[in-house]
Amino acid sequence: MLTPQIAGSRGAEAIKSDPQRALSMLTPKTDLAQVEREYKKVVAEKSIDIRGSANKLPQMCWTVDFYPEHLPTESAQGNSMHYYLQHLADPLACADGGKWPPPDTSEVQKEDVLVFSDQYGFCNEIIQNAPPGRIGMKNVQGKPASAYDEKTIQKLVQLHQWDLIVIGLGIDPPPSNSVEDVHAHQDAMVFFMLTLIKTLADDSRFCKRLCVLTADCFAMEKEIHKEMGISCIANAWLFGFMNTARVELPQIPHLYIDTEWALRSENSKYLAAEIFRQEGFGNNHVRILNRGRYVMRKKASTSFELGGEFQLPDDGVIGISGGNGALGLVMCGWILAKAHEQGGKRFKIQLLSRSMKVSEQNMGNWRKIEEAAAALGIIVEHAKCDVSKGESVDEYIKSVTPDLTGFIHSAGVLADAMIANQTMEKFNQVFEGKSRAALFIHDALERYQNPRLHFYWMFSSSSVYGNMGQLPYSSSNSWMDALGRHRRALGKPAQAPQWGAWGEVGMAANMDDLSRKRMLASPFPYFLNIEGLHGLEQGLRTRWPYFEVTKANPDICFGMFNQNDASSQCNASNLWSDIFPPAPSDPLKSLYQTYTHSVRAQVHAQPGLFLETLYPVEAQRREYEAEA
């Protein structure tokens, strides 16, 4: 374990010369009052920008990216974090002519492992590169996801109280890029994962740690997406699935790893290290690449709004799926307001739905839209299209080709339930209206050329980062985010705003006073239309393939993201650590949390993987400044 010597006698003097050092977890906190004062300053400074003011709207938009955070390979005894942290705290004390670290002759604690292996050898190499002597009982299954039935999955999981279950099936792509094969592959994978997670929900003793692997679902390189096509992201829904499963089953640490197809065999040891490193297991969303280890972090969009103001197309047709819904009408009104600002617009807006009818609740907004459109000389009309059906999407896209200049996919349904009550029927209901519809639209756009297509927005949700009772919804929206990455990698227009809770439309508009007060006191309260649209404009300026639009309550968030008793809490704390940095805590409680707290500033100063792709010159500038 860590010893007091890690801080060294220089710690107290360093704090005197630089008060911010009082917030380190690797120096002695001899003056706890000073630590508290310094942390209160950090909270106050961060909160000002988040809250906004009477003359400034709050920060409403948050981007995510993967940032480099190096860790060593894992040792047989599982003490690599111990020695690595010692070296970070006092490198001079560890430089003793090759005699450090001292040998550890303690007994290796074996772990029993169940592996649902991929078809490409990733899991085999992980097992081969596991820390020596660590694996005890081993059960490796090599069938594809479609070959498992409910009884087989339950039997394998309940066969033993596993220390670790590794699922490599998320690496396997569908047999082709056809829409039918992608959806059939997703059906088989959803059935497998839903059965497995429901089995663990019934009795969590059968798994101490759960790991899911995918390959290049978060890649942004053009070559990868051009070579693989849409099959590259077929399993990207697993990201949202794991995040909500983590929230609902906090007693089982969940680890999501996205690696790369081109991972060299000699680098498989880093993949194995991430899985078998118990310190910090599941505390991050991780990418393991040939170039290093990367962790996901959220940041305020402000420093990434490098693309300028969004400009509407001058003419053509803009389609809005779910156009008769509350959010579709809000978007239509916003487009008309922007058309008035920018001037000279002569496009047509088509509100797409099955019924082509506006509900009584939304009739007031529709009347305002009719008036605004008439004043601008812009046609707004209803059109029939069921985006959950491929033939209906084809018929619509064909009818507006080659004049389609914008499309907003705002349709969707909810089928919320806790894990024990989730069914394939609920998944199909949500997927049909969200991710499957998004793929139908993408596929039609590939076959019917609309060269002037200016934007394609897919309305996602902040639930992709985990939301109680929304396993299908977080999964489906997560896949739409990946479709945004896929299209952007290929140079095609796409963005996916991940919406938080709207307060003036939809279900929130009908809240009773008690529910409204409860929502306002939550970490992420509902927001006004003007705030949500402000967040949209912030996100559009980033040109990011997806971005979160939500309102944060810093008073609640700082307290919530300081909790680190469970892996799920640590994951949330690390994800938001640039925006809501946690206070120093007991350095012996979690060695990984101590480490990530100590290197946070250095990690966040580096350019992320998305920035390197979207703004390479800016990424080089930030890398130079970080090194300086």
N, C-alpha and C positions, 0 to 999 in steps of 0.2 A: 504494500500500500504506500501511498504518498507519505512522505515524512516532512517535518517542519523545515528541513534543510533546503527544500525546493525553492523557497523564497530568497534565501541568502540574507546576509546582513545589510545588503545594499538596498533592500526593499523600502524601508522606512525613509531613507534619504531621498530615494527616487520620488516618493510621494510628496515630500516637501518641495522639491523642485518642479514637479508637475502634478497638480492636484487631481487631474483626471486619472492618474495611475491608481488612485484610491479605488477605482472601480474594477481593477484587475482582480482575478481570482487566483493569481500566482504570486501575489505579494502580501505580506502580513497586514491585516487590517487592524492596526494598533489604535486607530481612532475611528470607531464605528460611527460617531456623530458626523465626522467629515465624509465618510462614505455615503451616508444618508443625504447630506447636503449636496454632494456632487451628483448623486443620482436624481434628486429632485430637480436639479438644473437641466439634466438631460430630458426628463419627462416634460418639463415646462416648455423647453425649446421645441421638442417634437410635436407637442400638443398644439402649439400656436399654428403651425402650418396645416395640421390636420383639420382643426376646427373651422378655420376661416374667420371672417369677421363681418361686421355690418356692411362693409364695402367689398367683401371678397367671399366668394362661394367656397365651401370646404373642399379639401382634396377629395376627389371622388373616383379617381382612376388609379389602378395598381397593375403594374406589369410583373411578370415572372421571367426568370432566366436561370440558367445553370452556371454556377461560379466555381472556380477551381478550389478545392480544399483537400490537400494531400493527407493521407494517412498511411502508416506502414502496413506490411502484410502481417497477418496474425500468427502468433506463436502457438505451439502445442499447448502450453499451460494457460493461454489466454491472457498474458500479461503485457502484450505489446503496447497498449495504451498507457500503462503504468510507466514504462521506461521512456516512451516517446514524450510524455508530458514532463517527466523529470528533465529530459534533455532540453525541452523548450524553456523550462523555467530557469535552468542554470547550466548552459552548455559547457562552461569552463570546468565545472565539477565533474562532467561526464567525459572529459578529454584526458584520460589517464593512460595513454599509451596502449590502447587496445584491450584493456582489462574491463571495460564497461560495454555492455551491461554484464553484471555477474551471472554465472550459470544458475539456472533454476532446475533443481532436481526433484521438484515436487511431482506428485502423481498426476498424470494427465486424466482429466475428467472426460470420459467417453460420452458421446451423444448419439442417440438413436434417431435415424433419419429415414423419412419417406420421401421419395423423389418421383414425381411425374415428369419423365424426361422428354425433352424435345427430340426432333428427328435429325438434328444437325450436329449433335455432339457437344453442345455447350455444357449440358449437365454432366456428361461423362468427364469432361475436363475439370469441372468444378470439383467433382468427387476426387479425381486424381490429385488435385492441388490443395485439398483440404489439409489443415495443420496435421502433422504426423501423429498418428495414434488417436486422433480426436473422434473419428467415426466408430461407433460401436455396432449395434444392429443396423443393417442397411436393407432397404426394400426399394428397388428401382423398377418402376413401371415404364415400359417403352411404347405403349399404344398411343395413337392419336386421340384427340378429345372425343371425336365422334364414336369411338369404339367403347366408351364407358357407359354403363347404365347406372341407374340410381343405386341399386343394391351393391354393385361392385365398388362404387365410390365409398359408400357407407362402410362396407366391410373392410376395405383397405385402411380407412381413417380410424375405425374403431378396433382394428387388429391389435393396437399397442398404444401406449401413451407416449407419443413421439416428442422428442425434444425439438425437432425441426421438421417442417414439411416444406419442400421446395417444389414449385410448380414452374416447369420450363415450357409448358404447352403454349404459353403466350408468345413464344418465339416462332412457332410454326405458322407460316402464312397459308392462306387458302390456295387451292390448286390453280386458280387463275384470277385474273382481274375482273371477271364478269361480275355484274351486280348480284346475280343469283348465287355465285360461289362465295362472294364476300359475306352475304347475309346468311347463307347456310353454315359457313364456318363460324360466324359469330353466334348463331343459334346453338351450335354444338358446344362452344366454349362457355356461353352463358349458362347452359344447362349444367355443365361440369362444375363451374365455379359456384353457382347457386346451390347445387346439391352439397358440395363440400362445405361451404360456409354455413349452411343451415345445420349440417351435421355437427359442426363445431359450436354453433350457437346452442344446440341441445345439451352438449357437454364439452366444455372448453378444456377439460383435462387431457383430451386426446392430442393436444398440440400446444407446445410452449412458445414456439415462434413460427411464423408463416412468411414465406418469401415467394414473390411472383416475379418472373422475368419476362421482358419483352426485348425486341431488337430493333433499333432505329425508329421507334415510334415518335421520338422527339427530335429526330434528325431534321436539319434544314438544308442539307447539301443537295443541290440540283441533281448531281449524278446518281445519287441513291434513289431518289424519287422517280427519275426518268427511267432507270433500269428496272425497278420493281413495280412501278405503277401504284395503284390504289391499295394493293395487297400489303404494301409497306406499313400501312397504318391500321390494318384490319383489327388488330388486337389492342388498339389504343384506348378503348373503353375500359380496359382493366385498371387504368390509373384512377378514374373516378370510382370504380367499383371498390378498389382497395381502400380508398380514402373514407368512404362511408362505412365500409365494413370495420375499419379501424375505430371509428367513432362508436359504433354499436357494440363492438367486442373489444373494449379497451384492455381486458385482461390478457389478450393475446397480441403481442407486438407484431405489427404488419410491416414488411419491408417491400417496397417497389423498386426494382432496378431496371433501367433501360440500358442495354449495352449496344454494341454495334456489330453488324454482320461481319465486318472485316477485322474483328478483334483477333489479334495474333495469339497463337497458342501460348507463347511465353508470358502473355499478359493475363491469362486465365487465372493466375494466382491472385491477382487483385480482385477479380470477381469472387473467387473463393474466400478471400480475406473479408470482404464486405459481408458475406453471408454467415461466416463462422465467427466473426468478431461480435461477441455478446455485448461488449461495451458500446452502447449507442445503436444497437440493432433497432431499425425502424424509426430512428430519430430524424431521418431525412428521406426525401425522394432523391434518388441517386442515379447518375449516369456513369458507367465505367467504360472508358474509351481507351484507345491506344495512347492517346495524348495525356491521360490522367483521370482522376476522380473528380466529379462535379456534383454539386448539391444545389437543389432548387431554392431560390430566395425570392420573396416579393419586394418590390420597391415602388415608391411613388412614381407615377408616370412623368413627373415634371422634367426630369433630366433626360428623358428619352423622347420628348415631343420635338423631334427634329425634322419632321416631314412637311411642315407648313399646314395651313388651314385646308380643310376638306372642301373640294369644289364639286358641285353637282354637274352632271352632264347637261349639255345645252338642249338636247332634244331626245327623241327616242321614247322608249317605254320603260317605266319602272314598275316592277311587280312586287307586291307585298303579300306573302302567304300568311294566313291568319289575319287578313286585312280588316275583317269586321270585328276582331277582338280589340280589347282596350288598348293593348300595347301597339298593335298595328295602326290604330287610329292616331295614337300619340306620335308615331313615326311619320305618318302621313302629314299631320299638322306641322311637325318640325321641318319636313322637306319643303312644304309650302312657305314657311317662314324664311328658310334659307334661300329659296328661290326669289323671294321678295328682296332680301339683302343683296344677292348677287346679280339679280336683274337679267333680262334677256332670255329667260328659260321658256322653252316651248315643248317640254316633254309631256307625256301622258302617264298618269298613275293609275294602275289597275289593282284594286283590292280583291285578292283571290280567296275564295272560300267554297264550301260545298253548297251552302244555303243561299248565298248572295243576299243575306238579310242582316240588318243591323238590329241588335237587341234594344229594348226600351231603355236599359241602363246606359247604353252608349250613344243613344240618339242625339243627345245634346252636343257631344263632340263631333258627330257626323254633320250636324247642321252648320257648325262653325267651319268645318272643312269645306263644305259646299260654298259658303260665302267667300272664304279666302281664295279658293280655286277660281271662282267666277271673277273676282277682282283682278286676278293675275292672268286670266285667259288660259288657264291650265285645265285640262280635262281630268277629272277624277271619276272613275267609274268602277262598277263591280264586274267581276269576271268569274266564271265557274272553273274551279280547279281543286281537285283533291290531291294534295301533295303526298299523301301516304300511299298513293297508287302510281306506279311507274308509268302506266299508259296515259293517265290523266296529265302527268307532268310533261310527258313527251308531246301530247296534243297541244298543251299550252305553249311550251317553248317553240314548237314548230310554227305556231300561229303568229308569234311576234318576231321570229327570225327574219332578217338580220338586224332588227331594230331594237333589240333588248339592250338597254344601257345601264340598268341597275336592277338588283333583286335583293329583297329582304325576306329571309325565312324566319318569320316570327311565330309560326304555328307550333303547337305542342300541347300535350296533355300531361296531367299528373296521375300517378297510381301509387300513392304513398302507402307504406306499411313497414313495420319492423321486419327484420330478417325472418323471423319464424313464420310470418304470414305472407312473405313474398312468394310469387309464383311466376312461371314462364309466361302465363297470360298477361300479367302486369308488365313484365319486361317487353313483350311484343306490343302491347298497347302504347307504351311510351316510345319505344324505338321507332314504330311506324310513323308517328307524328313528328319525330325530331330527327334522329340520325339517319334512318332509312330514307326519309323524305329528302334530307340534305344530299344524300348520295344520288338519289334519283335526279335531283336538279343538276348536280355536278355532271352526272353521266350524260344527261340531255345536252348540257352546254358543251360537252366534248364532241357530240355528234352533230349538233346544229350550231354552226359557227356564227357567233355574234361578235364581230371584231371590235365593236365600240363599247363592249361591256365595261363599265367604269367601276362598278363595285358589286360584290356579292357578300352580304352580311348574313351570318347564321347566329340567331340569338341563343346564346348559351346561358349558363347559370353559375353563380358562385358555389353551387352545390358540388361542383367537380372536386372541391377540396375537402369534401366530407360534410354530409348533412343528415342528421338523424331521420330515419324512415324513408330516405330517398335513394335507395340503391339503384333502381332502374334509371331514375332521372339523372343522377350524377354520372352514371355510366354512359348514357346516351349523349349527354352534353359534352362529356370528355372526348367522345369520338368526333363530334363536330369541331372541337378545338383542333384535333389532329388533321381534319380535312382542311382547316384553315392553313395549317403548316404545310400540308401537301401541296395545295394550290399555290401558295406563296413561293415555295421552293421551285416550282415550275414556272414562275413568273406570271401566274394568273391572279386576278383580283380575288381577294378573300380576307375577311376579318370576322372574328367571333367575339362580340361583347359578352362577357359573363355577368349577367345582371344579378344584383342583389335584390332587396325588397322595395318595390315601388309602393308609395304610400297613397297616391291619389287615384289609382286605377286598379282594376281587378279586385281580388279578394280583400286587399287592405282597405279599399274604399268603403267596405261594408263592415269593418271591425266595430265591435262595441267599445265603449270608453275604457273598460278594464283591459281589454286585449291591446288597445292602442297604447295605453300607458306602459303595459308590460313590454311591448315591442320597442317603445322609445327608450326604455332602460336597458336594452340588450346591447351586446358588444357592437352589433352592426344593425342599427335601427333602420326602419323604412325611410325613404328619402322622397322629397318633393319632385315633381316632374322637371322643374327648372334645374334641380341638382343632378338628376339622372341624365338629362340632356347635356349638361355641362361635362359630366364624366364621359359621355359618348364622344364629345368633341375633343376632349383631352386624349382619349384613346385613339381616335382617328389620326391625330397629329403624330402619334408614335409610329404609325405604319406597322405596328406589331401584328402578327397573325391572330392574336387574341389578347384580351385584357379584361380585368375585372372592374366593374363599375359598382361600387358600394360605398355606403357612408359608415365611417368608423366613429365609435364613441371612445375616445382615448382614456377617459377615466376608468372605464370598464376593461378595455383591452389591455392596458398596462398590467392590471391585476391578473387577468386571465392568462396572459402570455408569460407570467412569472411562475406559473405552476409547472413543475417538472417531476411529479411523482410517477406518472405513467408514460409509456412510450408515445401514446397518442398526444399527450400534453407537450412532450419534448418536441415532437414533430411540428406541431402548430407553433410553438415558441421559436424554433429555428427558422421556420418558413417566414415568419413575420419579424425576425430579429433586427432587420435594418430599420423597420418602421417603429416597432415597439421593443427596443432593446431591453432584455431582462436585467435585473439587478444582480450583483455578485451574490453568490450563495455558498453553501458548504462545498469546498473543492473536493472533498472525499466522497460526496454523495453519488456523483456520476462523473467518472473521469472524462468521458467524451464531452459532456456538457461543459465541464471545466475547460477542456481544450477548445471547443468551438466558441465559447465565450471569449477566450483569450485571443483567438485569431480572427474574430469577426470583422474588425475594421480592415484588416489586411485582405481578407477574402472579398468583402463587398467593394473594395476599391478596384478590383480587377474587372476587365470587361467580360461579359458573359458570352455564351455561345451564340445566342440569338443576335446580340449586338454585333458580333463579328461578321455575321452573315448579312444583316440588314444595313449596317453602317460601318463597313470595314475601316474607313479612314478615322472615324470617331473612336472606334475600338482601339486602334493603334495609338491614338493620342492619349486615351485614358490608361492604356497599359504603360506608356512611357511615364506618365505622371505618377502612377502607382509605384513604379520601380524607383523613380527619383525620390 
